[in-house]
């Protein structure tokens, strides 16, 4: 079923203000950056969806699956309310998603949720 709403894409931001997924995207050639951006937009407008565009990895972590000209890319994300939180991006070199990449995304997701809860409490007061 087609979603009538659009999820807002949010880049995970470190405590020092870095946005690792945005930085990774900027390091890619323009054509690859464009292809991955289109795939993320597809998820934003079609959520919830599954394969071949998206796959569930574990817990609240999902992946946007992008086929580039001669390689494949993944953007790991989580959904929070009306937002798609972009946690980690990488070029896939093995069949399975490397545990290090998945663990990094899970740590960032936990950090984002903790920060969001603190911010929410401050806004409520």
NORCORZI-V355641 format. One record per residue. RES is the residue in one small letter. SS is DSSP state (h for helix, s for strand, l for the rest). NEAR is the number of other ideal C-beta (glycine too) atoms within 12 Angstrom. D_CENTER is the distance of its C-alpha to the mean C-alpha in Angstrom with 1 decimal. Layout:
RES	SS	NEAR	D_CENTER
RES	SS	NEAR	D_CENTER
This chain:
x	l	7	21.7
x	l	11	20.2
x	l	17	18.5
x	l	10	20.6
x	l	16	18.0
x	l	18	15.0
x	l	30	11.9
x	s	20	11.4
x	s	32	8.2
x	s	27	8.4
x	s	28	7.7
x	l	39	8.4
x	l	22	12.0
x	l	20	14.4
x	l	12	17.9
x	l	7	19.3
x	l	11	17.2
x	l	15	15.2
x	l	23	11.7
x	h	29	10.7
x	h	37	7.9
x	h	26	10.4
x	h	19	13.1
x	h	27	11.9
x	h	30	11.6
x	h	18	15.0
x	h	17	16.5
x	l	25	16.2
x	l	17	19.0
x	h	13	18.8
x	h	15	18.9
x	h	26	15.9
x	h	24	13.9
x	h	18	15.3
x	h	26	14.5
x	h	39	10.8
x	h	26	10.9
x	h	21	13.0
x	h	34	10.8
x	h	39	8.0
x	h	23	11.2
x	h	26	12.6
x	h	37	10.0
x	h	30	10.6
x	h	21	14.3
x	h	22	14.7
x	l	31	12.9
x	l	18	13.9
x	l	24	14.2
x	l	15	14.5
x	l	11	15.5
x	l	15	15.7
x	l	28	12.6
x	s	30	10.5
x	s	24	11.6
x	s	22	11.8
x	s	29	12.0
x	s	18	13.5
x	l	18	13.9
x	l	22	11.1
x	s	35	8.4
x	s	37	7.4
x	s	38	6.7
x	s	47	7.0
x	s	30	10.4
x	s	35	11.9
x	s	19	15.6
x	l	22	17.0
x	l	14	20.8
x	l	11	21.5
x	l	17	18.4
x	s	25	15.1
x	s	37	11.6
x	s	39	8.4
x	s	49	4.7
x	s	45	4.0
x	s	41	2.8
x	s	38	6.2
x	s	32	8.6
x	s	25	11.4
x	l	15	14.3
x	l	16	13.6
x	s	24	10.2
x	s	41	6.6
x	s	37	5.4
x	s	42	2.8
x	s	45	4.7
x	s	42	6.0
x	s	38	7.2
x	s	30	10.6
x	s	26	13.5
x	s	25	14.6
x	l	14	18.2
x	l	13	19.1
x	l	7	19.2
x	l	14	17.4
x	l	30	14.1
x	l	20	15.7
x	h	13	16.2
x	h	16	15.6
x	h	30	12.0
x	h	28	11.4
x	h	20	13.6
x	h	27	11.9
x	h	37	8.6
x	h	27	11.1
x	h	23	13.1
x	h	34	10.6
x	h	32	9.8
x	h	21	13.7
x	h	23	14.3
x	h	35	12.2
x	h	25	14.2
x	h	15	17.3
x	h	21	17.1
x	h	22	16.4
x	h	15	19.4
x	h	15	21.6
x	h	14	20.9
x	h	14	21.6
x	h	11	24.9
x	h	10	26.0
x	h	9	25.5
x	h	8	27.5
x	l	7	30.4
